[in-house]
Amino acid sequence: MSKRTMPTNCGFDQPGPADRPRQPAYRPQGVKYPTPTEAFQIIGEPTRHWSYWLPWSKQETWVLRYDKPDGSRKFRVISQYKGGWYIDQLPPVPFHLYLREKLVEAETIYVCEGERTTSYAYELGLTGTTSLGGPFQARLSDWSPLEDKHVVVLRDADDKGLKYAEEVAQLALAAGARSAKIVTLPGLNEGEGLVEWIGGRHKTEGPDAVRAELEALALAAPLVERQTSPVAGREPKIPQAELRCFSQVAPQPQEWVWANVVPQAALTLITGEPGVGKSLLTIEVAAAVSRGDGGPHGQSQEVPGTQGVPGAVILISAEDDPAKTIRPRLDAAAADVSLVYAWNNLGGRANEDENKRPVNGQFNPPDDDVTLLERELQSLQSAGIAVRLVVIDPLRSFAAADRPVDASQLAMRLAELASRAGTAILIVADSPSSRIGGTARSSPVVGAFATVARSVWMIARDLNDPQRRLVRPIKTNLCGPQPGLAYSIQNQAVRWEDNPVPLTSDQLVAQTLEQQRSPLAEEDGSELSRVCQWLRDQLQGGRVLSTVIQQYAADNQITQITLRRAFHQLGCQSGIDKQSGKWCWCLAGPSTSSVAVENQVAQAVSSTGPVA
């Protein structure tokens, strides 16, 4: 076989069906419990539970509901995998639909929001189902059982219910459903659904009458048309083979928001230890982008390389107050605040929903977080406002600490959004594992963003100057190697230095670690040096009984641990003296006569003090 011939069993990975996207290997996290009972001893006995299980499947997932004394409810899940049960773990993607085995024979499927609502549909004699993971995770389910079915989505009376119904209708049509309708039940208050609409009517009027009324509402509802918009329908794109010769590809220069630091239409990550001033730096960059020419501060005060056409900026912050913190900083940086927008209405943070449950041990961000950001960008661009920069500060704005996300997927989605919108997206993240800010790979979430980002920079303190900050490149894919930058913080404003910083990132880390040595470590090193010198003096004249050395060490307040460390530090030797038959210590090198040992024995008996 020639070098250019591929073996017969070698081939390219083929994409799976559109409704079954390729997913990473499933690895449940946490403690493995042999039965649900053992798991309930940890999380408590649920009020009710619903099982996602198929007769031919070895996996099972329970949705648990806990009714609290104040009337509120909490939902959790446990999943069975390879003989054990895991708390807050959902099965591998894609999920199967609730009561999937009952959907085969039915012609019309009623999709409800939640397992309890689905059980009410069955009480009326309707075939119902719902998706696992709550209304924000509908796209993670396998909707293929709805092929050739008529689908009726019974929506809840709130915005969340409408979004879920619209998404399910599109997913059903994409899976091959004959038709899809959305039914808005009459007379409901905000947040109510099928359960409240039925009330006790199925007992007083009878289930047949209630079912007939519901079927009439479904018959009168308009058909939903299939949409091809990735925002509205969120249909997965089927990869198509496309081969182009590079002679047909016109070269384009790379555009920058901040020259050689923040590229246009790409993802940038800035990392550093908490409290180092990352947010202040991003405010300065946002202000420079809004001004376009660097503003009135003067050449030495500008963010290097940001001169150009003024552009709009979207600031996404989950921590800083817009009025008390962000606006004063923007004013101090001389920003054109008419071009800076605060966007903190994150779907996943602003509306804490009980159905946001973990997926494979991770909480994916609600799909509307990224999608709503794209819609905001489209809205501003439609109004003639060009958004050049989006700042997500910190990363927890999209990936909260109590809801770890599928970081790789989120980073890819944001990078694709930056490319489509032609907007720079700047991510700010802490490096908790390093006292000096470390690298961008100090945690799995930050590491995933560092892999996708085209530019990664680290901010660290100058330990010799509390007000000085060093900005070092970690990754610069879109330009050559870059020197570091330095700035100082004065009156909550950034003052840039004219000269670059030649110190490399590795040198910065090593230097900072050396300067950040604990005072106790320095004290320990000083004590060891003192004991080494003392031991060298004791052994300078020849071999000395080890018991004598240890006695003198105690008299000089030297611990046994420090004494032994000094012994190894000096490379001392120990052995039994042939004439006296006692253990002796000596410095490395030729042995001295046993006369020194005899002298030590006599001095030890007389206890005259340390040997000179």
Secondary structure per residue as TSV (DSSP state, phi and psi in degrees):
chain	resnum	aa	ss	phi	psi
A	1	M	-	360.0	129.6
A	2	S	-	-74.0	168.8
A	3	K	T	-65.4	-23.1
A	4	R	T	-94.2	-2.6
A	5	T	-	-91.4	129.9
A	6	M	-	-86.9	142.3
A	7	P	-	-62.3	155.3
A	8	T	T	-66.1	-25.5
A	9	N	T	-92.6	10.8
A	10	C	-	-102.7	136.0
A	11	G	-	-159.8	170.4
A	12	F	-	-84.6	146.5
A	13	D	-	-64.1	131.7
A	14	Q	-	-97.2	139.8
A	15	P	-	-66.6	142.9
A	16	G	-	-77.4	-175.7
A	17	P	-	-59.6	158.3
A	18	A	T	-61.7	-31.5
A	19	D	T	-90.6	5.1
A	20	R	S	-129.8	73.2
A	21	P	-	-64.7	149.6
A	22	R	-	-65.3	131.9
A	23	Q	-	-124.0	152.8
A	24	P	-	-65.7	162.7
A	25	A	-	-57.9	137.8
A	26	Y	-	-80.8	122.6
A	27	R	-	-134.6	101.9
A	28	P	-	-64.0	145.9
A	29	Q	-	-108.7	154.5
A	30	G	S	98.0	-167.4
A	31	V	-	-82.4	140.0
A	32	K	-	-95.2	122.6
A	33	Y	B	-109.7	139.7
A	34	P	S	-68.3	-32.1
A	35	T	S	-139.8	162.0
A	36	P	H	-60.0	-29.9
A	37	T	H	-60.0	-43.2
A	38	E	H	-64.2	-36.4
A	39	A	H	-66.4	-37.6
A	40	F	H	-67.3	-24.9
A	41	Q	H	-65.8	-21.4
A	42	I	H	-91.1	-45.3
A	43	I	H	-104.2	-5.0
A	44	G	-	95.4	154.7
A	45	E	-	-74.6	127.1
A	46	P	-	-75.3	157.9
A	47	T	S	-70.9	-44.8
A	48	R	E	-143.8	160.6
A	49	H	E	-148.4	154.6
A	50	W	E	-130.5	141.2
A	51	S	E	-108.5	131.7
A	52	Y	E	-101.6	102.9
A	53	W	E	-149.6	142.7
A	54	L	-	-119.0	143.8
A	55	P	T	-58.4	-30.6
A	56	W	T	-96.1	6.2
A	57	S	-	-106.9	145.3
A	58	K	S	-92.8	3.9
A	59	Q	-	-112.2	149.9
A	60	E	E	-148.8	142.4
A	61	T	E	-131.2	133.9
A	62	W	E	-110.0	132.6
A	63	V	E	-96.2	123.2
A	64	L	E	-109.1	137.3
A	65	R	E	-117.6	132.9
A	66	Y	E	-118.0	119.4
A	67	D	E	-90.4	122.8
A	68	K	-	-90.2	159.4
A	69	P	T	-60.7	-28.8
A	70	D	T	-81.1	4.4
A	71	G	S	94.6	-11.2
A	72	S	-	-79.9	167.9
A	73	R	E	-129.7	152.2
A	74	K	E	-133.5	140.2
A	75	F	E	-116.8	139.4
A	76	R	E	-139.4	171.3
A	77	V	E	-135.7	153.5
A	78	I	E	-133.0	144.7
A	79	S	E	-130.4	143.2
A	80	Q	E	-94.4	132.4
A	81	Y	E	-150.9	120.0
A	82	K	T	52.8	48.2
A	83	G	T	84.7	1.9
A	84	G	E	-133.4	162.1
A	85	W	E	-111.9	138.8
A	86	Y	E	-123.8	136.3
A	87	I	E	-81.6	137.2
A	88	D	T	57.2	40.6
A	89	Q	-	-124.7	129.1
A	90	L	-	-99.0	160.0
A	91	P	-	-71.9	175.9
A	92	P	S	-61.3	149.6
A	93	V	S	-80.9	141.2
A	94	P	S	-83.7	148.9
A	95	F	B	-76.6	153.2
A	96	H	-	-93.1	157.0
A	97	L	-	-73.0	157.1
A	98	Y	T	-66.3	132.5
A	99	L	T	54.4	43.7
A	100	R	G	-59.9	-35.4
A	101	E	G	-65.3	-17.8
A	102	K	G	-90.8	-1.7
A	103	L	S	-88.6	-9.3
A	104	V	S	-65.5	-48.4
A	105	E	S	-83.9	-20.7
A	106	A	-	-76.2	145.6
A	107	E	S	-90.8	-32.9
A	108	T	E	-118.0	129.8
A	109	I	E	-115.6	128.6
A	110	Y	E	-99.9	115.7
A	111	V	E	-94.2	123.5
A	112	C	-	-112.3	168.9
A	113	E	S	-102.1	95.6
A	114	G	S	110.2	152.6
A	115	E	H	-71.5	-37.4
A	116	R	H	-63.5	-42.6
A	117	T	H	-63.2	-38.0
A	118	T	H	-63.5	-38.4
A	119	S	H	-63.9	-33.2
A	120	Y	H	-66.6	-37.1
A	121	A	H	-62.2	-39.4
A	122	Y	H	-67.7	-31.1
A	123	E	H	-64.9	-25.6
A	124	L	T	-86.5	-4.2
A	125	G	T	91.5	14.8
A	126	L	-	-99.7	150.2
A	127	T	-	-90.6	114.7
A	128	G	E	-123.8	168.2
A	129	T	E	-159.6	170.8
A	130	T	-	-154.4	173.4
A	131	S	-	-105.8	150.8
A	132	L	T	-81.7	144.7
A	133	G	T	98.7	1.7
A	134	G	-	88.7	175.5
A	135	P	G	-67.0	-19.2
A	136	F	G	-87.9	-3.8
A	137	Q	G	-118.2	22.7
A	138	A	G	-60.5	-35.3
A	139	R	G	-70.2	-12.3
A	140	L	G	-87.1	-2.1
A	141	S	B	-96.0	159.3
A	142	D	-	-92.3	109.8
A	143	W	-	-96.9	10.8
A	144	S	G	-61.3	-27.5
A	145	P	G	-61.7	-13.0
A	146	L	G	-88.2	3.9
A	147	E	T	-62.0	135.3
A	148	D	T	64.2	19.2
A	149	K	-	-107.9	155.8
A	150	H	E	-91.4	124.3
A	151	V	E	-111.3	130.6
A	152	V	E	-123.1	120.0
A	153	V	E	-99.6	119.7
A	154	L	E	-93.8	102.6
A	155	R	E	-85.6	150.5
A	156	D	-	-79.6	158.3
A	157	A	S	-88.3	64.0
A	158	D	S	-157.9	172.2
A	159	D	H	-61.9	-38.2
A	160	K	H	-62.1	-41.8
A	161	G	H	-64.6	-36.9
A	162	L	H	-67.4	-42.8
A	163	K	H	-63.3	-41.0
A	164	Y	H	-64.2	-43.9
A	165	A	H	-63.3	-43.5
A	166	E	H	-63.8	-41.3
A	167	E	H	-68.3	-42.5
A	168	V	H	-62.9	-40.8
A	169	A	H	-60.5	-42.7
A	170	Q	H	-69.1	-39.4
A	171	L	H	-64.9	-38.5
A	172	A	H	-65.8	-44.0
A	173	L	H	-64.6	-38.7
A	174	A	H	-65.7	-27.9
A	175	A	T	-82.5	-3.8
A	176	G	T	103.8	18.6
A	177	A	-	-64.8	145.9
A	178	R	S	-66.6	-39.1
A	179	S	E	-155.5	163.3
A	180	A	E	-144.5	135.7
A	181	K	E	-134.5	153.6
A	182	I	E	-118.7	123.0
A	183	V	E	-105.3	124.3
A	184	T	E	-99.4	111.1
A	185	L	-	-71.6	135.3
A	186	P	T	-77.3	153.0
A	187	G	T	77.0	16.5
A	188	L	-	-93.7	147.5
A	189	N	-	-88.5	171.2
A	190	E	T	-56.3	126.8
A	191	G	T	88.4	-7.4
A	192	E	-	-84.8	164.5
A	193	G	-	-147.2	-150.6
A	194	L	H	-61.0	-37.4
A	195	V	H	-60.0	-47.0
A	196	E	H	-70.0	-33.8
A	197	W	H	-67.1	-39.3
A	198	I	H	-71.9	-45.3
A	199	G	T	56.1	-127.0
A	200	G	T	-105.9	13.3
A	201	R	H	-66.0	-31.8
A	202	H	H	-68.1	-16.8
A	203	K	H	-93.7	-35.4
A	204	T	H	-84.8	-47.5
A	205	E	T	-88.1	-21.8
A	206	G	-	98.3	144.8
A	207	P	H	-65.0	-29.3
A	208	D	H	-65.5	-40.9
A	209	A	H	-67.7	-42.8
A	210	V	H	-66.1	-39.6
A	211	R	H	-65.2	-39.5
A	212	A	H	-63.3	-40.0
A	213	E	H	-66.0	-39.2
A	214	L	H	-68.2	-40.1
A	215	E	H	-65.9	-33.8
A	216	A	H	-66.1	-40.5
A	217	L	H	-63.7	-39.0
A	218	A	H	-67.4	-38.8
A	219	L	H	-64.9	-35.0
A	220	A	H	-82.7	-15.4
A	221	A	S	-70.4	143.3
A	222	P	-	-71.9	155.5
A	223	L	B	-73.9	145.2
A	224	V	-	-91.9	128.7
A	225	E	-	-85.1	143.0
A	226	R	-	-72.3	131.5
A	227	Q	-	-106.6	148.4
A	228	T	-	-106.2	-1.6
A	229	S	-	-68.2	129.7
A	230	P	T	-65.2	-21.1
A	231	V	T	-80.6	-47.2
A	232	A	T	-74.4	-46.5
A	233	G	T	-94.7	-26.3
A	234	R	-	52.9	41.4
A	235	E	-	-77.9	136.2
A	236	P	-	-66.7	140.6
A	237	K	-	-81.8	134.1
A	238	I	-	-86.1	121.4
A	239	P	-	-60.3	136.7
A	240	Q	-	-119.8	134.2
A	241	A	-	-67.1	132.3
A	242	E	-	-145.6	120.4
A	243	L	-	-120.7	122.8
A	244	R	-	-127.6	144.3
A	245	C	-	-81.4	141.1
A	246	F	G	-68.5	-11.8
A	247	S	G	-67.7	-18.5
A	248	Q	G	-95.9	0.2
A	249	V	S	-101.9	114.8
A	250	A	-	-79.8	128.2
A	251	P	-	-67.3	143.7
A	252	Q	-	-130.6	138.4
A	253	P	-	-72.8	150.6
A	254	Q	-	-78.1	128.3
A	255	E	-	-95.9	151.5
A	256	W	E	-129.9	141.3
A	257	V	E	-82.9	-40.8
A	258	W	E	-131.0	113.1
A	259	A	T	-51.1	123.1
A	260	N	T	64.9	10.7
A	261	V	T	-124.3	-56.8
A	262	V	E	-115.4	102.2
A	263	P	E	-77.4	149.6
A	264	Q	T	-73.9	146.5
A	265	A	T	59.8	36.2
A	266	A	S	-152.0	172.6
A	267	L	E	-100.2	133.8
A	268	T	E	-125.4	140.7
A	269	L	E	-120.3	129.6
A	270	I	E	-117.5	126.0
A	271	T	E	-129.5	161.1
A	272	G	E	170.9	169.1
A	273	E	-	-66.6	153.5
A	274	P	T	-58.5	137.1
A	275	G	T	83.3	5.8
A	276	V	S	-77.4	-17.8
A	277	G	S	108.0	29.0
A	278	K	H	-65.3	-40.8
A	279	S	H	-64.1	-38.9
A	280	L	H	-62.9	-38.0
A	281	L	H	-66.1	-43.3
A	282	T	H	-65.4	-33.9
A	283	I	H	-63.0	-40.8
A	284	E	H	-64.0	-41.4
A	285	V	H	-65.3	-44.3
A	286	A	H	-60.9	-40.8
A	287	A	H	-64.1	-41.5
A	288	A	H	-64.6	-38.7
A	289	V	H	-65.1	-40.5
A	290	S	H	-67.1	-32.9
A	291	R	H	-77.8	-40.9
A	292	G	S	85.9	-30.6
A	293	D	S	-117.9	9.2
A	294	G	-	91.1	-13.0
A	295	G	G	80.8	-168.7
A	296	P	G	-87.3	5.6
A	297	H	G	-74.6	-21.5
A	298	G	-	104.0	161.0
A	299	Q	G	-58.2	-42.6
A	300	S	G	-72.9	-11.9
A	301	Q	G	-102.0	-3.8
A	302	E	S	-79.5	155.1
A	303	V	-	-69.0	120.5
A	304	P	T	-59.1	129.9
A	305	G	T	81.8	12.7
A	306	T	-	-99.9	6.3
A	307	Q	-	-67.3	144.3
A	308	G	S	158.7	-153.0
A	309	V	S	-80.3	133.8
A	310	P	-	-59.2	144.3
A	311	G	-	-138.4	162.4
A	312	A	E	-83.1	155.0
A	313	V	E	-132.9	137.4
A	314	I	E	-110.6	122.4
A	315	L	E	-104.5	118.9
A	316	I	E	-108.9	110.8
A	317	S	E	-134.1	130.8
A	318	A	S	-101.8	0.3
A	319	E	S	-123.6	-46.2
A	320	D	S	-82.2	137.8
A	321	D	-	-73.2	128.2
A	322	P	I	-59.9	-39.1
A	323	A	I	-84.4	-39.0
A	324	K	I	-89.1	-24.9
A	325	T	I	-118.8	-54.9
A	326	I	I	-69.9	-47.7
A	327	R	H	-61.4	-45.6
A	328	P	H	-59.6	-36.0
A	329	R	H	-69.0	-39.0
A	330	L	H	-63.1	-41.4
A	331	D	H	-64.8	-40.7
A	332	A	H	-64.3	-29.7
A	333	A	T	-89.9	6.4
A	334	A	T	58.5	43.8
A	335	A	-	-79.2	151.9
A	336	D	-	-85.1	92.9
A	337	V	G	-67.2	-13.2
A	338	S	G	-70.9	-12.0
A	339	L	G	-113.2	7.3
A	340	V	E	-114.1	128.0
A	341	Y	E	-119.1	135.9
A	342	A	E	-96.1	128.0
A	343	W	-	-130.7	98.0
A	344	N	-	-123.5	15.5
A	345	N	-	-91.1	61.7
A	346	L	-	-69.6	130.5
A	347	G	H	-58.5	-35.7
A	348	G	H	-83.8	-18.0
A	349	R	H	-103.0	-37.5
A	350	A	H	-74.2	-29.7
A	351	N	S	-121.8	90.3
A	352	E	-	-67.7	112.6
A	353	D	-	-108.5	136.5
A	354	E	T	-68.2	-18.0
A	355	N	T	-90.2	2.0
A	356	K	-	-79.4	94.7
A	357	R	-	-112.8	160.7
A	358	P	-	-71.3	151.2
A	359	V	B	-116.9	114.8
A	360	N	T	53.2	40.2
A	361	G	T	81.4	4.5
A	362	Q	B	-133.1	147.2
A	363	F	-	-97.9	109.8
A	364	N	-	-70.1	144.4
A	365	P	-	-65.2	143.7
A	366	P	-	-51.6	137.8
A	367	D	H	-58.3	-24.5
A	368	D	H	-78.5	-10.8
A	369	D	H	-63.0	-54.5
A	370	V	H	-73.0	-40.0
A	371	T	H	-65.7	-42.5
A	372	L	H	-63.5	-36.5
A	373	L	H	-62.0	-41.9
A	374	E	H	-63.4	-39.4
A	375	R	H	-65.8	-38.5
A	376	E	H	-64.0	-40.6
A	377	L	H	-62.6	-44.0
A	378	Q	H	-63.2	-38.9
A	379	S	H	-64.2	-45.1
A	380	L	H	-66.5	-40.3
A	381	Q	H	-66.9	-34.8
A	382	S	H	-64.9	-29.1
A	383	A	T	-84.8	7.0
A	384	G	T	83.0	15.4
A	385	I	-	-104.0	112.8
A	386	A	-	-85.3	117.1
A	387	V	E	-90.9	114.8
A	388	R	E	-94.7	-21.3
A	389	L	E	-146.2	135.1
A	390	V	E	-121.2	124.5
A	391	V	E	-109.7	122.0
A	392	I	E	-107.8	104.7
A	393	D	E	-134.9	110.2
A	394	P	S	-91.9	-174.9
A	395	L	G	-58.2	-27.4
A	396	R	G	-60.8	-15.1
A	397	S	G	-58.9	-34.5
A	398	F	T	-106.9	-22.8
A	399	A	S	-130.9	80.9
A	400	A	-	-63.8	150.3
A	401	A	T	-60.7	-33.1
A	402	D	T	-87.3	0.8
A	403	R	S	-135.9	74.2
A	404	P	-	-60.1	141.7
A	405	V	-	-108.9	171.6
A	406	D	-	-75.4	88.6
A	407	A	H	-62.5	-38.7
A	408	S	H	-62.9	-43.9
A	409	Q	H	-64.9	-43.1
A	410	L	H	-64.6	-42.1
A	411	A	H	-63.2	-41.1
A	412	M	H	-65.2	-40.2
A	413	R	H	-65.3	-41.4
A	414	L	H	-68.5	-37.3
A	415	A	H	-65.0	-41.0
A	416	E	H	-65.0	-38.3
A	417	L	H	-63.6	-42.8
A	418	A	H	-60.1	-40.9
A	419	S	H	-67.9	-44.4
A	420	R	H	-65.3	-42.5
A	421	A	H	-83.6	-10.9
A	422	G	T	66.3	30.2
A	423	T	-	-118.7	141.1
A	424	A	E	-78.3	133.7
A	425	I	E	-115.8	118.8
A	426	L	E	-107.0	117.8
A	427	I	E	-102.2	134.9
A	428	V	E	-113.9	129.1
A	429	A	E	-142.2	145.2
A	430	D	E	-79.5	155.5
A	431	S	-	-114.9	83.1
A	432	P	T	-68.7	-20.6
A	433	S	T	-83.4	-7.0
A	434	S	-	-123.3	135.1
A	435	R	T	-71.5	-19.6
A	436	I	T	-111.6	10.3
A	437	G	-	105.9	-32.7
A	438	G	-	59.1	-155.2
A	439	T	-	-102.7	173.5
A	440	A	T	-73.4	-3.0
A	441	R	T	-106.6	29.2
A	442	S	S	-77.3	-11.5
A	443	S	S	-146.4	158.0
A	444	P	H	-59.5	-39.8
A	445	V	H	-66.3	-49.3
A	446	V	H	-63.7	-37.6
A	447	G	H	-63.1	-37.6
A	448	A	H	-64.4	-39.6
A	449	F	H	-71.1	-34.6
A	450	A	H	-65.5	-31.7
A	451	T	H	-68.9	-41.0
A	452	V	H	-82.2	-34.7
A	453	A	-	-62.1	145.3
A	454	R	S	-88.7	-15.3
A	455	S	E	-143.9	126.6
A	456	V	E	-130.6	129.0
A	457	W	E	-131.2	151.6
A	458	M	E	-120.3	137.9
A	459	I	E	-110.2	131.9
A	460	A	E	-138.3	155.1
A	461	R	E	-76.9	146.9
A	462	D	E	-87.9	111.0
A	463	L	T	-68.8	-14.4
A	464	N	T	-86.8	-13.2
A	465	D	E	-142.4	106.3
A	466	P	E	-59.8	-24.3
A	467	Q	E	-94.5	-3.4
A	468	R	E	-98.8	139.7
A	469	R	E	-123.9	143.2
A	470	L	E	-111.5	130.2
A	471	V	E	-111.8	113.8
A	472	R	E	-117.7	138.6
A	473	P	E	-76.8	134.0
A	474	I	E	-103.9	-38.2
A	475	K	E	-149.7	125.1
A	476	T	E	-135.6	83.3
A	477	N	T	-75.0	-28.6
A	478	L	T	-98.0	6.8
A	479	C	S	-155.7	172.9
A	480	G	S	-73.2	-178.1
A	481	P	-	-56.5	137.3
A	482	Q	-	-117.6	145.7
A	483	P	-	-75.4	164.5
A	484	G	B	-79.3	165.8
A	485	L	E	-122.4	163.4
A	486	A	E	-143.5	145.4
A	487	Y	E	-149.5	164.2
A	488	S	E	-121.1	157.1
A	489	I	E	-105.9	118.1
A	490	Q	E	-132.3	117.9
A	491	N	T	55.5	47.2
A	492	Q	T	59.6	28.7
A	493	A	E	-134.2	156.4
A	494	V	E	-96.1	132.1
A	495	R	E	-121.6	111.7
A	496	W	E	-81.1	147.7
A	497	E	-	-90.5	148.0
A	498	D	S	-73.8	-35.9
A	499	N	S	-92.0	141.8
A	500	P	-	-71.1	165.0
A	501	V	B	-104.3	115.1
A	502	P	-	-76.0	-9.6
A	503	L	-	-64.6	128.2
A	504	T	-	-77.4	166.7
A	505	S	H	-63.5	-42.3
A	506	D	H	-64.0	-40.8
A	507	Q	H	-65.1	-37.8
A	508	L	H	-63.5	-44.3
A	509	V	H	-62.5	-48.1
A	510	A	H	-62.8	-42.7
A	511	Q	H	-65.8	-41.8
A	512	T	H	-68.7	-40.0
A	513	L	H	-61.6	-39.3
A	514	E	H	-65.5	-39.7
A	515	Q	H	-77.0	-20.5
A	516	Q	T	-94.9	17.7
A	517	R	-	-59.4	139.5
A	518	S	-	-65.0	142.6
A	519	P	H	-57.0	-33.2
A	520	L	H	-66.6	-37.2
A	521	A	H	-65.9	-39.7
A	522	E	H	-64.7	-40.6
A	523	E	H	-64.3	-40.0
A	524	D	H	-64.2	-41.8
A	525	G	H	-64.0	-38.1
A	526	S	H	-66.0	-40.4
A	527	E	H	-65.2	-40.5
A	528	L	H	-63.4	-40.4
A	529	S	H	-62.5	-40.0
A	530	R	H	-63.7	-43.9
A	531	V	H	-68.7	-36.3
A	532	C	H	-60.4	-43.6
A	533	Q	H	-65.9	-39.6
A	534	W	H	-62.9	-45.5
A	535	L	H	-66.7	-37.4
A	536	R	H	-61.8	-40.4
A	537	D	H	-64.0	-39.0
A	538	Q	H	-67.6	-34.4
A	539	L	H	-97.5	1.7
A	540	Q	T	-63.2	-33.4
A	541	G	T	-84.8	-6.0
A	542	G	S	136.9	-165.1
A	543	R	-	-67.8	141.8
A	544	V	E	-133.7	140.0
A	545	L	E	-56.1	134.5
A	546	S	H	-63.9	-35.2
A	547	T	H	-65.2	-33.7
A	548	V	H	-68.0	-43.9
A	549	I	H	-61.1	-43.3
A	550	Q	H	-67.2	-35.1
A	551	Q	H	-66.5	-45.4
A	552	Y	H	-64.5	-35.4
A	553	A	H	-62.4	-42.4
A	554	A	H	-63.9	-38.9
A	555	D	H	-63.5	-29.1
A	556	N	T	-96.8	16.6
A	557	Q	T	59.1	41.4
A	558	I	-	-106.1	125.0
A	559	T	-	-73.6	157.7
A	560	Q	H	-63.5	-36.1
A	561	I	H	-64.4	-46.8
A	562	T	H	-66.0	-36.5
A	563	L	H	-62.9	-43.4
A	564	R	H	-69.3	-35.7
A	565	R	H	-63.0	-40.6
A	566	A	H	-65.6	-37.9
A	567	F	H	-56.8	-47.3
A	568	H	H	-73.2	-35.3
A	569	Q	H	-61.5	-39.9
A	570	L	T	-83.4	-8.7
A	571	G	T	70.2	33.7
A	572	C	-	-66.9	163.3
A	573	Q	E	-122.0	150.4
A	574	S	E	-131.4	151.2
A	575	G	E	-177.7	172.1
A	576	I	E	-90.8	126.1
A	577	D	-	-70.3	132.2
A	578	K	T	-65.1	-35.8
A	579	Q	T	-81.7	-43.7
A	580	S	T	-91.6	-20.9
A	581	G	-	70.4	21.5
A	582	K	-	-116.9	155.7
A	583	W	E	-72.7	135.6
A	584	C	E	-131.3	156.0
A	585	W	E	-112.6	150.4
A	586	C	E	-155.6	159.9
A	587	L	-	-70.4	157.5
A	588	A	S	-63.9	138.3
A	589	G	S	132.4	-171.0
A	590	P	S	-60.3	142.4
A	591	S	-	-72.7	145.8
A	592	T	-	-94.8	170.8
A	593	S	-	-70.2	161.8
A	594	S	T	-75.6	-2.0
A	595	V	H	-61.2	-38.5
A	596	A	H	-62.4	-37.4
A	597	V	H	-66.4	-44.5
A	598	E	H	-59.9	-39.9
A	599	N	H	-62.5	-38.7
A	600	Q	H	-66.8	-37.3
A	601	V	H	-62.4	-44.4
A	602	A	H	-64.1	-42.1
A	603	Q	H	-68.1	-33.5
A	604	A	H	-66.0	-38.1
A	605	V	H	-67.0	-41.9
A	606	S	H	-80.5	-14.6
A	607	S	T	50.7	49.7
A	608	T	-	-82.5	-8.9
A	609	G	-	124.0	-174.6
A	610	P	-	-64.2	151.8
A	611	V	-	-79.6	137.6
A	612	A	-	-76.4	360.0
